[in-house]
């Protein structure tokens, strides 16, 4: 469960945005190589309201059943459907690492250790590192993510450029009244991944009152899909940087898709070194299979 060094998804991490050095327990001065063990083996259920988990390493998965639980300065690394499952209200994860355990298999169909790092409703993530599962987070309820580092999701190309359906944020068929994604860096494999935001639930849900995607860095594949009845009352995608250019990639066309985008303002988004990314621009990018 140690950090990988060097590139992320085949590119250099952008130092102006969150990286390994600015996220995780070391933000509060902890040494990530010497963490106190959680004292729990495998599955760990936290059911005490207001519990604070501080400065621990847990090898396994965590279910948060209590309300207003805080996990900070910790590393949770394992294999399972979801590494942290939020079954309560008001979960906060800060200065932590949530990682799928490399080499472990939860889904034999594709070899993945986990479907998502953090799943379901009503959570806030701050200055944390999310890596190693197919999806970053499965979102429902109020979802707020700030200043965090998403990278190296589990990707399997199956030899032909197709493969795992990676998303940074994927909604599920439950109400999501508030979605804020601000100041983060999100890197994805430019061939196997689906989108950074797959907000197209299989089941109809009420409109999202507020959606704000602001000041992030995105690398790899398509940007946003808001579809299947996903609607927003007040939405803006602004000030984000997308790596590559409209003609070089790694982003593929279209950047934005879905009926739900009708209510979203797009302002000041750019391709890295290549001008506006507020609209769908044609691209010649082709991924390399294998």
C-alpha positions as CSV (number, residue, x, y, z in Angstrom):
1,X,0.0,0.0,0.0
2,X,3.0,2.3,-0.4
3,X,2.7,5.3,-2.7
4,X,3.8,4.9,-6.3
5,X,6.6,7.3,-7.3
6,X,7.1,9.2,-10.5
7,X,4.4,9.6,-13.2
8,X,0.7,9.3,-12.7
9,X,-1.2,7.7,-15.5
10,X,1.8,8.1,-17.7
11,X,2.2,11.9,-17.3
12,X,4.0,14.1,-14.8
13,X,1.9,15.3,-11.9
14,X,1.2,19.0,-12.2
15,X,2.7,20.7,-9.2
16,X,0.3,23.6,-9.3
17,X,-2.5,21.2,-8.3
18,X,-2.8,18.6,-5.5
19,X,-0.1,15.9,-5.6
20,X,1.1,13.1,-3.2
21,X,3.2,15.8,-1.4
22,X,0.2,18.0,-0.6
23,X,-2.4,15.3,0.3
24,X,-2.6,12.5,2.8
25,X,-1.4,12.2,6.4
26,X,1.9,14.1,5.7
27,X,-0.2,17.3,5.4
28,X,-0.4,17.2,9.2
29,X,3.2,16.0,9.7
30,X,2.6,12.2,9.9
31,X,5.1,9.8,8.3
32,X,3.0,7.7,5.9
33,X,5.4,4.8,6.3
34,X,4.9,4.5,10.1
35,X,1.2,4.6,10.9
36,X,-0.4,3.1,13.9
37,X,-2.5,0.0,13.1
38,X,-6.2,0.3,13.4
39,X,-6.5,-2.8,15.6
40,X,-9.2,-4.2,13.3
41,X,-8.7,-7.0,10.7
42,X,-10.5,-6.9,7.4
43,X,-13.9,-5.3,7.7
44,X,-14.2,-2.5,10.2
45,X,-17.5,-0.9,11.1
46,X,-17.6,2.5,12.8
47,X,-21.0,3.0,14.3
48,X,-20.4,5.6,17.0
49,X,-21.8,9.0,16.1
50,X,-19.2,11.7,16.1
51,X,-16.3,9.3,16.2
52,X,-12.9,10.6,15.2
53,X,-10.4,8.2,13.6
54,X,-6.9,9.9,13.6
55,X,-3.6,8.7,12.4
56,X,-4.2,5.0,11.7
57,X,-3.4,2.4,9.0
58,X,-6.2,-0.1,8.2
59,X,-5.7,-3.0,5.9
60,X,-9.2,-3.8,4.8
61,X,-12.5,-2.0,4.2
62,X,-14.4,0.4,6.4
63,X,-18.2,0.8,6.8
64,X,-19.2,4.1,8.5
65,X,-22.6,3.6,10.0
66,X,-22.5,6.4,12.5
67,X,-23.3,10.0,11.8
68,X,-20.7,12.9,11.7
69,X,-17.7,10.6,11.7
70,X,-14.3,12.0,10.9
71,X,-11.4,10.0,9.4
72,X,-8.2,12.0,9.3
73,X,-4.5,11.5,8.8
74,X,-5.1,7.9,8.0
75,X,-4.4,5.3,5.3
76,X,-7.1,2.7,4.4
77,X,-6.0,0.2,1.9
78,X,-7.8,-3.0,0.9
79,X,-9.9,-5.0,-1.5
80,X,-13.7,-5.1,-1.5
81,X,-16.7,-3.6,-3.3
82,X,-15.9,-0.2,-1.8
83,X,-13.0,0.7,0.4
84,X,-14.9,3.2,2.5
85,X,-18.7,2.8,2.6
86,X,-20.7,5.7,4.0
87,X,-23.9,4.4,5.5
88,X,-24.4,7.3,7.9
89,X,-24.6,11.1,7.4
90,X,-21.9,13.7,7.5
91,X,-18.8,11.6,7.0
92,X,-15.6,13.7,6.6
93,X,-12.4,12.3,5.2
94,X,-9.4,14.6,5.4
95,X,-5.6,14.3,5.0
96,X,-6.0,10.6,4.2
97,X,-5.2,8.0,1.6
98,X,-7.9,5.6,0.3
99,X,-6.4,3.0,-1.9
100,X,-7.3,-0.3,-3.6
101,X,-4.7,-2.9,-2.7
102,X,-2.7,-3.7,-5.7
103,X,-2.6,-7.4,-6.6
104,X,-5.9,-8.2,-4.8
105,X,-8.9,-9.1,-6.8
106,X,-12.5,-8.3,-5.9
107,X,-14.0,-8.6,-9.4
108,X,-12.6,-11.7,-11.3
109,X,-14.2,-10.4,-14.6
110,X,-11.6,-7.6,-14.8
111,X,-9.1,-8.2,-12.0
112,X,-10.1,-5.1,-10.0
113,X,-9.5,-4.9,-6.3
114,X,-12.5,-2.6,-5.7
115,X,-15.3,-0.8,-7.5
116,X,-14.8,2.6,-5.8
117,X,-12.6,4.1,-3.1
118,X,-15.5,5.9,-1.3
119,X,-19.2,5.1,-1.9
120,X,-22.6,6.5,-1.5
121,X,-24.1,9.3,0.5
122,X,-23.4,12.5,2.4
123,X,-19.6,12.8,2.6
124,X,-16.9,15.5,2.4
125,X,-13.3,14.7,1.3
126,X,-10.5,17.2,1.8
127,X,-6.8,17.0,0.9
128,X,-6.8,13.3,0.4
129,X,-5.4,10.8,-2.1
130,X,-7.8,8.5,-3.9
131,X,-6.3,5.7,-6.0
132,X,-6.5,2.1,-7.1
133,X,-10.2,1.3,-7.6
134,X,-12.2,1.4,-10.9
135,X,-14.0,4.6,-9.8
136,X,-12.9,7.3,-7.5
137,X,-16.2,7.9,-5.7
138,X,-19.8,6.7,-6.1
139,X,-21.8,9.7,-5.2
140,X,-25.3,10.2,-3.7
141,X,-26.5,12.6,-1.1
142,X,-24.4,15.7,-0.4
143,X,-21.0,15.1,-2.0
144,X,-18.2,17.7,-1.5
145,X,-14.6,17.1,-2.5
146,X,-11.8,19.6,-2.1
147,X,-8.0,19.8,-2.8
148,X,-7.6,16.1,-3.4
149,X,-5.5,13.9,-5.7
150,X,-7.2,11.2,-7.8
151,X,-4.8,9.1,-9.8
152,X,-4.0,5.6,-11.2
153,X,-7.5,4.1,-11.0
154,X,-7.4,0.4,-11.7
155,X,-7.5,0.1,-15.5
156,X,-7.7,-2.9,-17.7
157,X,-7.6,-2.4,-21.4
158,X,-8.4,-6.0,-22.4
159,X,-5.9,-5.7,-25.2
160,X,-7.9,-3.7,-27.7
161,X,-8.4,-0.2,-26.1
162,X,-11.6,-1.2,-24.5
163,X,-11.9,-2.2,-20.8
164,X,-12.8,-0.9,-17.4
165,X,-15.3,1.9,-17.3
166,X,-13.4,4.3,-15.0
167,X,-15.0,7.4,-13.7
168,X,-13.6,10.0,-11.2
169,X,-17.2,10.6,-9.9
170,X,-20.1,8.4,-10.7
171,X,-23.6,9.1,-9.5
172,X,-26.0,6.4,-8.4
173,X,-29.8,6.3,-8.5
174,X,-30.3,8.3,-5.3
175,X,-31.0,12.0,-4.7
176,X,-27.8,14.1,-4.8
177,X,-28.8,17.6,-3.7
178,X,-25.3,19.1,-3.7
179,X,-22.2,18.2,-5.6
180,X,-19.0,20.3,-5.2
181,X,-15.7,19.3,-6.8
182,X,-13.2,22.1,-6.2
183,X,-9.4,22.5,-6.4
184,X,-8.7,18.8,-7.1
185,X,-6.4,17.0,-9.6
186,X,-7.8,14.0,-11.3
187,X,-5.8,11.8,-13.6
188,X,-7.3,8.9,-15.6
189,X,-6.1,6.4,-18.2
190,X,-6.8,8.0,-21.6
191,X,-7.9,4.7,-23.2
192,X,-10.0,2.7,-20.8
193,X,-11.7,5.3,-18.9
194,X,-15.2,6.6,-19.4
195,X,-15.5,10.2,-18.0
196,X,-14.4,12.2,-15.1
197,X,-18.1,12.8,-14.2
198,X,-20.6,10.1,-15.1
199,X,-23.8,11.6,-13.8
200,X,-26.2,9.5,-15.6
201,X,-28.0,7.2,-13.0
202,X,-29.9,4.2,-14.1
203,X,-32.8,5.3,-12.0
204,X,-34.6,8.7,-12.1
205,X,-33.7,11.1,-9.3
206,X,-34.7,14.6,-8.2
207,X,-32.8,17.5,-9.6
208,X,-29.4,18.4,-8.0
209,X,-29.9,21.9,-6.3
210,X,-26.2,22.9,-6.7
211,X,-23.4,21.5,-8.8
212,X,-20.0,23.3,-8.8
213,X,-16.9,22.0,-10.6
214,X,-14.3,24.7,-10.0
215,X,-10.6,25.2,-10.4
216,X,-9.5,21.5,-11.0
217,X,-7.0,19.8,-13.2
218,X,-8.2,16.9,-15.4
219,X,-6.1,14.5,-17.3
220,X,-7.4,11.8,-19.7
221,X,-10.5,10.7,-21.6
222,X,-13.8,12.6,-21.8
223,X,-15.0,15.1,-19.3
224,X,-18.7,15.1,-18.4
225,X,-21.9,13.1,-19.1
226,X,-25.1,14.4,-17.5
227,X,-27.8,12.3,-18.9
228,X,-30.8,9.9,-18.2
229,X,-32.8,12.6,-16.5
230,X,-29.9,14.1,-14.5
231,X,-30.8,17.8,-14.0
232,X,-29.3,20.7,-12.1
233,X,-31.0,23.7,-10.7
234,X,-27.9,25.8,-10.3
235,X,-24.7,24.5,-12.0
236,X,-21.4,25.8,-13.1
237,X,-18.2,24.2,-14.6
238,X,-15.5,26.9,-14.4
239,X,-11.8,27.6,-14.3
240,X,-10.8,24.0,-14.9
241,X,-7.7,22.9,-16.9
242,X,-7.8,19.9,-19.1
243,X,-4.5,18.3,-20.1
244,X,-3.5,18.2,-23.8
245,X,-5.2,20.0,-26.6
246,X,-8.2,19.6,-28.9
247,X,-6.0,18.1,-31.6
248,X,-3.4,16.2,-29.6
249,X,-5.4,14.8,-26.7
250,X,-5.5,12.9,-24.5
251,X,-9.1,14.2,-24.4
252,X,-11.5,12.7,-26.9
253,X,-14.6,14.3,-28.4
254,X,-17.1,15.1,-27.0
255,X,-15.9,16.8,-23.8
256,X,-19.5,17.4,-22.7
257,X,-22.6,15.3,-23.3
258,X,-26.1,14.7,-22.0
259,X,-29.3,16.6,-21.7
260,X,-28.5,17.7,-18.1
261,X,-25.9,20.1,-19.4
262,X,-28.6,22.5,-20.5
263,X,-28.7,24.0,-17.1
264,X,-24.9,24.1,-16.6
265,X,-22.8,27.3,-17.2
266,X,-19.3,26.7,-18.6
267,X,-16.9,29.6,-18.0
268,X,-13.1,29.9,-18.3
269,X,-12.2,26.3,-18.8
270,X,-9.0,25.7,-20.9
271,X,-7.0,23.0,-22.5
272,X,-3.5,23.0,-21.1
273,X,-1.6,25.5,-23.3
274,X,-4.2,25.4,-26.0
275,X,-7.2,27.8,-25.4
276,X,-10.8,27.5,-24.4
277,X,-12.3,24.2,-23.4
278,X,-15.8,25.5,-22.8
279,X,-17.3,23.7,-25.8
280,X,-16.9,20.4,-27.6
281,X,-14.0,20.6,-30.0
282,X,-13.0,18.0,-32.6
283,X,-9.9,15.9,-31.7
284,X,-7.6,13.6,-33.6
285,X,-6.5,11.8,-30.4
286,X,-6.3,8.0,-30.7
287,X,-5.4,5.9,-27.7
288,X,-2.8,3.1,-27.9
289,X,-4.3,-0.4,-27.3
290,X,-2.7,-2.9,-24.9
